[in-house]
Structure formats: structure tokens, C-alpha cells
Amino acid sequence: MTRDPEEATDGPTDPRVHPEESPGFGEEPEGLEDIEVDRDVTIGEATPRELQATDVAPVASDAAESKVADLRDGDAVERRRAALALGEERRAEGIVDALVEFGLADDDDDVRQFTVESLGALGGERAAAAAVATLDDPDPWVRAEAVVALDRIDRVAHEPAIERALDDEHHAVVRNAMVSLFKLRGEALRPVLVEQSRADSERLREWATHLLAGVDDERATERLEAVANDDTEPQVVRSTAVRALDADPGKFRRQFTGGTENQSTDLPGESTLNRRPDL
């Protein structure tokens, strides 16, 4: 299938799709010490079992009570899997209560992130209130997932909380808030997008320029042209600005979803808003 080059997507094109636009393309480093990694990449260690924690298939047929027991008493992998799996249950007071009481109180950051993801899937007032409270979580990826949850539950009702997330110190939280508010406000978000196009974070500048594709305004065009011609900007940000200038703003807004609903993911438990592009 041929993709319309002006079709809005759930984010700036991943540099891996266009290697020639990736930092370091064409260079010949002599060793690992010569390779610079500056896009929030971390290298860690995980066992195969830990890597499979987002696969809920092993517990899919288990009773909800069993999943709650795993969330409460299991090891880290069992708790992560249970937190995700409970989001696929039918919403019931006991399930939401268990996620709030055990999942959001867990010491493991992944358990809390998967918990708030499931609360977003289940919805309801209790889940929404818990997601709002989770915007104060110490882990930025948990906070970023909380924005996704509020967007999914009811972005209109929770607009004030989502807007407050624009002041978060972590780029992923701010990025998610920008995406949600753009879906809600469209061109009216221009001042925020222009401001974030000057953010310290390269990722925020990339997403802000991407979203400016949906703003039919001279000030947006001028800002995109400035970014596209700024030799101090990373190539991926400049390329995003060029694509934004070529896009049709109305078509972009109509097709833009931001990736929170009804889209496939690479792995179970991943949110396309919270995980794409890779951060």
C-alpha cells in the first residue's frame, strides 16, 4: 500500500524509516567510543522472562480474581503482566479498586505504568481520578501514561489536568499533553506549539513542528520555515519541519489521531502515543 506523503501520522517519521536522515549517517566510527547517542537512549539488562512481561497471553484465560492475586502478591513480572491483563477485563468496581490499591501503589515503575494504562482502557470516574493523581508520580513514564489515560477516558472533561501537564519537566509528558490538546483544540494550540518548537528538548521541538503542520496560519508557516532553515537544528527536526510545510493543514487535522485509540502496537502493553516515536 502506498502512503500519501501528506497523510497525518501518529508522529514524526522515525529516523530508522529513512536512514539517510539519521544522525551519523555516512560516518565511519572507529569504535563504540566514537558513537554519540543523544536521543534519550539507555542500554540496560533484562532477562528473557522480564522482556516477556507485556505478553498477557499466559494469563488471558485466568479468572479476574487470579490476576488480582498476581497483582497483589506476584513477583515483578507477574505483577506487570497482571496489571496489563486486568485492563482487558470488563470494567468492574473490584478490578478498578485493585488496580488503584495495588497497582498504583507498587514500587515497580513498570507496574504503575501498566496499571494506569489499564485504567485508561477501563475508564470511569474512579479510573480517571486515579489517572489525575498519577500525574504526580515520581516516574516520568508513569506520568506520561497518565496523560494518555486521561486523553482516552475523556480529554474534554480532563482538559485542565492535561494542560497542566505541559509544565512537566519531562519531554514525554509534555509531548503527550501537546498531542492530546491538539486533538482537542486544533489550530488554537498554535501558541503552545510555537513555544515548544523552541524547547530545550529535541524531541519536543520535533513533535511541535510536526503538529504545526495542522495550523493554517502565517505565524506557524514562518516558524516552520525558520526551523527548516536552522543549521543548528538536528536533521530530524529540520526534516520534520520540511514535511510539515508540505502538508495540507486541513487534511492533517482531519486525519490526525495522535495514536491513542484503535491503533496497533509493536508489543502488548505499549501505547502508541506514549511509545512512538521511540524515546
Secondary structure, DSSP 8 states (H G I E B T S, - for coil): ----TT---SSS--TTTSGGGSTTTT---SSGGG----SS-------HHHHTTT--GGGTTS-HHHHHHHHHHS-HHHHHHHHHHHTTS---HHHHHHIIIIITT-S-HHHHHHHHHHHHHH-SHHHHHHHHHHTT-SSHHHHHHHHHHHHHHHTTTTHHHHHHGGG-SSHHHHHHHHHHHHHHHGGGGHHHHHHHTT-S-HHHHHHHHHHGGG--SHHHHHHHHHHHT-TTS-HHHHHHHHHHHHS-HHHHHHH--TT-SS---SSTT--HHHHSS--
